[in-house]
């Protein structure tokens, strides 16, 4: 007879599917076995107001820990956003203004409630301006004194920039220091991040140790390719499914996923049982209708997780109606256009119209949509990129088999 699982096993086993590694797992298990109440740090910089499925991998792990009585400390990096995280960047990030940072913070807080529990004992919201706004220069210099140039230069993107002859701004070198000290300021026991943030969170352990605290454990999570099959889901690359996307748009985006990624996405972004994930992966590999149905099941599961089973069912039925019966979807997003400027404010060329409603595409990709006959305006195909269109409020534009917008005047 096998021994009963320990408290740590009971907490960690349901999380393993999306965990890549655990730094200082022994200490984490000791805390869980001892019944300690954990403070789980989750920090975001406020560079854009959209959380996507990639972010939600971490949020669902934290939701599971909340269900076991632990507290998530959601840290809004309003100060570090003004510095700019150099992670994955070959050039310096642009710095946002305070008003835009404040707007993005409100949007983030609204979105995390789609996953996290928000009772005060389970969710604590903090901003790192609380300590950096009050920190005197001598104290900041003392933090810098705890870190060496060699430690910072161990970071791969800094080495890559130097090798390519690119500049590293001084404020970028301070970013790992600031994010690291956040862990000490919050007295974090655990942080959950993508593996690309491991360096910064190891700096958190460094500062906690230097300041006499128990260092946090770190869970890194699986990073999954974006919709384009290349890099991870990224707000800047627009290859993501946002938590705030309407159900029909979520489902349509997932249906654009390449077949080989169905199993990976089902494992990372749904709560489907492992056996069902394996079956979807096998069906996707088989091709044909089996692959389409596997992707549809994945898409429906993603929508159900965030918008409910009924919304997912409607999105699925609408998708099938549009494709099988060439119908028009009911849930069509608006595209708000400012038509008050220019010599002919109520007319645009077909290519100019696509520039405004499909900004995530390159100009050459928009032109190809037109030349391929994939664009319709109020049901009429438009192929000429230079065709002049009279723009009216409420006009319906289709840009491919799954993308519809209704034009609204701004």
C-alpha positions in Angstrom: 0.0 0.0 0.0 1.5 3.3 -1.1 1.9 6.0 1.6 -0.6 8.9 1.6 0.6 12.0 -0.3 2.2 14.7 1.8 0.5 18.1 2.0 3.1 19.4 -0.5 2.3 16.6 -2.9 -1.4 17.3 -2.7 -0.8 21.0 -3.6 1.9 20.6 -6.3 0.7 17.5 -8.3 -2.2 19.3 -10.0 0.2 22.1 -11.0 2.8 19.9 -12.7 1.4 20.0 -16.2 2.4 23.6 -16.7 5.4 23.8 -14.5 8.8 23.8 -16.2 11.1 23.9 -13.1 11.0 24.8 -9.3 14.0 26.6 -7.9 14.5 25.6 -4.2 11.8 23.0 -4.4 12.9 21.5 -1.1 12.2 24.8 0.8 8.8 25.1 -0.9 7.8 21.6 0.1 9.0 22.2 3.7 6.8 25.3 3.9 3.8 23.5 2.4 4.2 20.5 4.7 4.5 22.8 7.7 1.2 24.4 6.8 2.7 27.8 6.3 0.6 30.6 4.7 2.5 31.6 1.6 2.8 35.0 0.0 2.9 34.5 -3.7 4.4 37.4 -5.7 3.1 38.0 -9.2 4.4 41.1 -10.8 3.5 42.8 -14.1 4.9 45.8 -15.8 2.1 48.0 -17.2 3.3 48.2 -20.8 0.0 47.2 -22.4 -3.5 46.5 -20.9 -4.1 43.1 -22.4 -3.5 39.8 -20.5 -3.5 36.8 -22.7 -3.6 33.0 -22.4 0.2 32.9 -21.8 -0.1 35.1 -18.7 -3.1 33.1 -17.5 -1.0 29.9 -17.2 0.6 31.6 -14.1 -2.7 33.0 -12.9 -4.4 29.6 -12.9 -1.5 28.1 -10.8 -2.0 31.0 -8.4 -5.8 30.4 -8.4 -5.1 26.8 -7.3 -2.8 28.0 -4.5 -5.5 30.5 -3.4 -8.0 27.5 -3.2 -5.5 26.0 -0.8 -5.5 29.1 1.4 -2.5 31.1 0.1 -2.4 34.8 -0.8 -1.4 36.2 -4.1 0.3 39.5 -4.0 -0.4 41.1 -7.3 2.3 43.7 -7.9 1.7 46.5 -10.4 5.1 47.6 -11.5 4.3 51.3 -12.0 7.8 52.3 -11.2 9.6 49.5 -13.1 7.4 50.2 -16.1 9.1 53.6 -16.4 12.4 51.8 -16.5 11.4 49.2 -19.1 12.2 45.4 -18.8 15.0 44.6 -21.3 14.0 40.9 -21.3 13.9 39.6 -24.9 14.7 43.1 -26.3 17.5 43.9 -28.7 16.9 47.6 -28.3 15.7 49.9 -25.5 12.0 49.9 -24.8 10.1 53.1 -25.1 9.1 54.7 -21.7 5.4 55.2 -21.0 3.9 58.3 -19.4 2.2 58.2 -16.0 -1.3 58.6 -17.3 -1.0 55.6 -19.7 0.5 53.5 -16.9 -2.4 54.4 -14.6 -4.9 53.4 -17.4 -3.1 50.1 -18.0 -3.1 49.3 -14.2 -6.9 49.7 -14.1 -7.3 47.3 -17.1 -5.0 44.7 -15.6 -6.9 44.7 -12.3 -10.2 44.2 -14.1 -8.8 41.3 -16.1 -7.2 39.3 -13.3 -10.6 38.8 -11.7 -11.5 36.5 -14.6 -9.1 34.0 -13.0 -8.0 35.0 -9.5 -10.2 35.1 -6.4 -10.4 38.6 -5.1 -11.3 38.2 -1.4 -9.0 40.5 0.6 -7.4 37.6 2.5 -6.5 35.9 -0.9 -5.5 38.8 -3.1 -3.4 41.7 -2.1 -2.7 44.5 -4.6 0.5 46.5 -4.3 2.5 49.0 -6.4 6.2 49.2 -6.3 6.0 53.0 -6.3 5.1 52.4 -2.6 8.8 51.9 -1.8 10.6 53.4 -4.8 8.6 56.6 -4.5 9.9 57.0 -1.0 13.4 55.6 -1.4 16.2 58.0 -0.7 19.2 58.0 -3.1 21.6 56.6 -0.4 19.3 53.6 0.1 19.1 53.0 -3.7 22.9 53.2 -3.9 23.2 50.6 -1.1 21.1 48.2 -3.2 23.3 48.8 -6.2 26.3 48.1 -4.0 25.0 44.6 -3.3 25.2 43.6 -7.0 28.3 43.4 -9.2 28.7 44.2 -12.9 29.6 40.6 -13.5 26.3 39.4 -12.1 24.3 41.7 -14.4 26.5 40.8 -17.4 25.6 37.1 -16.9 22.2 37.9 -18.4 22.0 36.6 -22.0 20.4 39.6 -23.6 23.0 42.0 -22.2 25.8 39.8 -23.6 24.0 39.5 -26.9 23.7 43.3 -27.2 27.3 43.8 -26.5 28.3 41.1 -29.0 26.1 42.9 -31.6 27.6 46.3 -30.8 24.3 47.6 -29.5 24.0 50.1 -26.6 22.7 49.2 -23.1 21.2 52.1 -21.4 22.2 52.5 -17.7 18.6 52.4 -16.5 18.2 49.0 -18.2 21.0 47.6 -16.1 19.1 48.7 -13.0 15.9 46.8 -13.9 17.0 43.4 -12.5 18.0 45.2 -9.3 14.6 46.8 -9.0 12.6 43.7 -9.7 14.8 41.7 -7.4 14.3 44.1 -4.5 10.5 43.9 -5.0 10.6 40.4 -3.6 12.3 41.6 -0.5 9.9 44.5 -0.1 6.9 42.1 -0.3 8.6 39.4 1.8 7.7 37.0 -1.0 7.7 33.2 -0.3 7.1 32.1 -3.9 6.9 33.6 -7.3 5.5 32.1 -10.5 7.0 33.4 -13.8 7.8 32.4 -17.3 11.3 31.0 -17.7 12.3 34.3 -19.4 12.0 36.0 -16.1 14.1 33.6 -14.1 17.2 35.9 -14.0 15.2 38.8 -12.5 13.6 36.5 -9.9 17.0 35.0 -8.9 18.0 38.5 -8.2 15.0 38.6 -5.8 16.5 35.6 -3.9 19.8 37.4 -3.9 18.4 40.5 -2.2 16.3 38.6 0.2 19.4 36.7 1.4 21.5 39.8 1.6 18.7 41.5 3.7 18.3 38.5 6.1 15.1 37.0 4.7 14.3 33.5 3.7 14.7 33.5 -0.1 11.6 32.9 -2.2 11.2 29.7 -4.2 10.6 30.2 -7.9 8.2 28.3 -10.2 8.9 28.7 -13.9 6.1 27.8 -16.3 6.0 26.4 -19.8 6.2 29.0 -22.5 4.0 28.1 -25.4 4.3 29.2 -29.1 2.0 31.9 -30.2 -0.7 31.7 -32.8 1.8 32.1 -35.6 3.8 29.1 -34.3 7.0 31.1 -33.8 7.7 33.1 -30.7 5.7 33.0 -27.4 2.4 34.8 -27.3 3.3 38.5 -27.3 1.4 41.7 -27.1 3.9 43.4 -29.4 3.7 40.5 -32.0 -0.1 40.4 -31.8 0.0 36.6 -31.9 -2.1 36.0 -28.8 -5.6 35.3 -27.5 -6.5 38.0 -25.0 -8.6 37.2 -21.9 -10.9 40.1 -22.9 -11.5 39.0 -26.5 -15.2 38.2 -27.1 -16.0 34.5 -27.1 -16.4 34.3 -30.9 -13.1 36.1 -31.4 -11.3 33.8 -28.9 -12.7 30.7 -30.7 -11.9 32.1 -34.2 -8.3 32.9 -33.1 -7.7 29.4 -31.7 -9.1 27.9 -34.9 -6.3 29.7 -36.8 -3.7 27.7 -34.8 -1.5 25.2 -36.7 -2.5 21.6 -36.2 0.8 20.5 -34.6 0.2 22.9 -31.7 -3.2 21.6 -30.7 -1.8 19.2 -28.0 0.6 21.9 -26.7 -2.2 24.5 -26.4 -4.7 22.0 -24.9 -2.1 21.0 -22.2 -1.2 24.6 -21.3 -4.4 26.5 -21.8 -7.3 24.2 -20.8 -8.2 22.1 -17.8 -9.1 19.1 -19.9 -7.9 15.8 -18.5 -4.6 14.5 -19.7 -6.2 11.6 -21.6 -8.4 14.0 -23.5 -5.4 16.2 -24.3 -3.6 13.2 -25.8 -6.6 12.3 -27.9 -6.9 15.8 -29.3 -3.2 15.8 -30.2 -3.6 12.4 -32.0 -6.7 13.7 -33.8 -4.9 16.9 -34.9 -2.0 14.8 -36.3 -4.4 12.6 -38.3 -5.5 15.6 -40.4 -8.7 16.3 -42.2 -12.0 16.5 -40.3 -10.5 14.9 -37.3 -8.0 17.7 -37.0 -10.6 20.4 -37.5 -12.9 18.8 -34.8 -9.9 18.5 -32.4 -9.1 22.2 -32.9 -12.8 23.0 -32.4 -12.9 21.1 -29.2 -9.7 22.9 -28.0 -11.2 26.3 -28.9 -14.5 25.5 -27.2 -12.6 24.5 -24.0 -10.6 27.7 -24.0 -13.7 29.9 -24.4 -15.6 27.9 -21.7 -12.8 28.4 -19.2 -13.1 32.2 -19.4 -16.6 32.9 -20.6 -18.7 29.9 -19.5 -20.0 26.7 -21.2 -23.0 28.4 -22.7 -21.0 31.2 -24.4 -18.6 28.5 -25.7 -21.4 26.5 -27.1 -22.9 29.5 -28.9 -19.4 30.5 -30.3 -19.0 27.0 -31.7 -22.4 26.9 -33.3 -21.9 30.3 -34.8 -18.5 29.3 -36.2 -19.9 26.2 -37.8 -22.8 28.2 -39.2 -20.5 30.7 -40.8 -18.3 28.1 -42.4 -20.9 25.5 -43.3 -23.7 27.8 -44.3 -21.8 31.0 -45.2 -23.8 32.9 -42.6 -22.9 36.1 -40.8 -21.8 35.9 -37.1 -24.0 37.6 -34.5 -21.1 38.8 -32.2 -19.2 41.2 -34.6 -16.7 43.5 -33.0 -16.8 47.2 -33.8 -13.9 49.1 -35.5 -14.1 52.7 -34.6 -12.7 55.0 -37.3 -12.0 58.7 -37.0 -13.3 60.1 -40.3 -13.2 63.7 -39.3 -9.8 64.5 -40.9 -8.4 64.5 -44.4 -9.4 66.1 -47.7 -12.1 63.5 -48.2 -13.0 62.4 -44.7 -15.8 60.0 -45.7 -13.8 58.0 -48.3 -10.8 55.7 -48.0 -9.1 53.4 -50.4 -9.6 49.7 -49.8 -6.0 49.4 -48.6 -6.4 52.4 -46.3 -9.5 50.8 -44.8 -7.5 47.6 -44.1 -4.7 49.7 -42.6 -7.1 50.9 -40.0 -9.1 47.7 -39.2 -6.3 45.1 -39.5 -3.2 47.0 -38.0 -1.7 43.8 -36.8 -1.0 42.7 -40.4 1.9 44.0 -42.5 0.9 46.2 -45.5 1.9 43.5 -47.9 -0.3 41.0 -46.1 -3.3 43.4 -46.3 -2.7 43.9 -50.0 -2.6 40.1 -50.5 -6.0 39.7 -48.8 -7.5 42.1 -51.3 -5.8 40.6 -54.3 -7.0 37.1 -53.2 -10.6 38.2 -53.0 -10.7 37.7 -49.2 -12.2 41.1 -48.5 -15.9 42.0 -48.7 -17.6 45.3 -47.9 -21.3 44.8 -47.1 -21.2 41.5 -48.9 -19.5 42.8 -52.1 -16.0 41.5 -52.9 -13.3 44.2 -53.1 -10.0 43.2 -54.9 -8.5 46.5 -56.0 -6.3 48.0 -53.2 -6.8 51.5 -54.7 -10.6 51.2 -55.0 -12.3 54.2 -53.4 -14.8 53.3 -50.8 -17.4 55.5 -49.2 -17.3 54.9 -45.5 -20.5 54.8 -43.5 -21.4 54.0 -40.0 -22.5 50.4 -39.6 -20.9 49.0 -42.8 -19.8 45.4 -42.5 -16.3 44.4 -43.5 -15.1 40.9 -43.9 -11.3 40.3 -44.1 -10.9 36.6 -44.5 -13.1 33.6 -43.5 -13.1 34.3 -39.7 -12.6 38.1 -39.4 -15.6 40.5 -39.4 -15.9 44.1 -38.1 -18.6 46.6 -38.1 -17.4 50.1 -38.9 -18.4 52.8 -36.3 -17.6 56.5 -36.6 -15.3 57.8 -33.8 
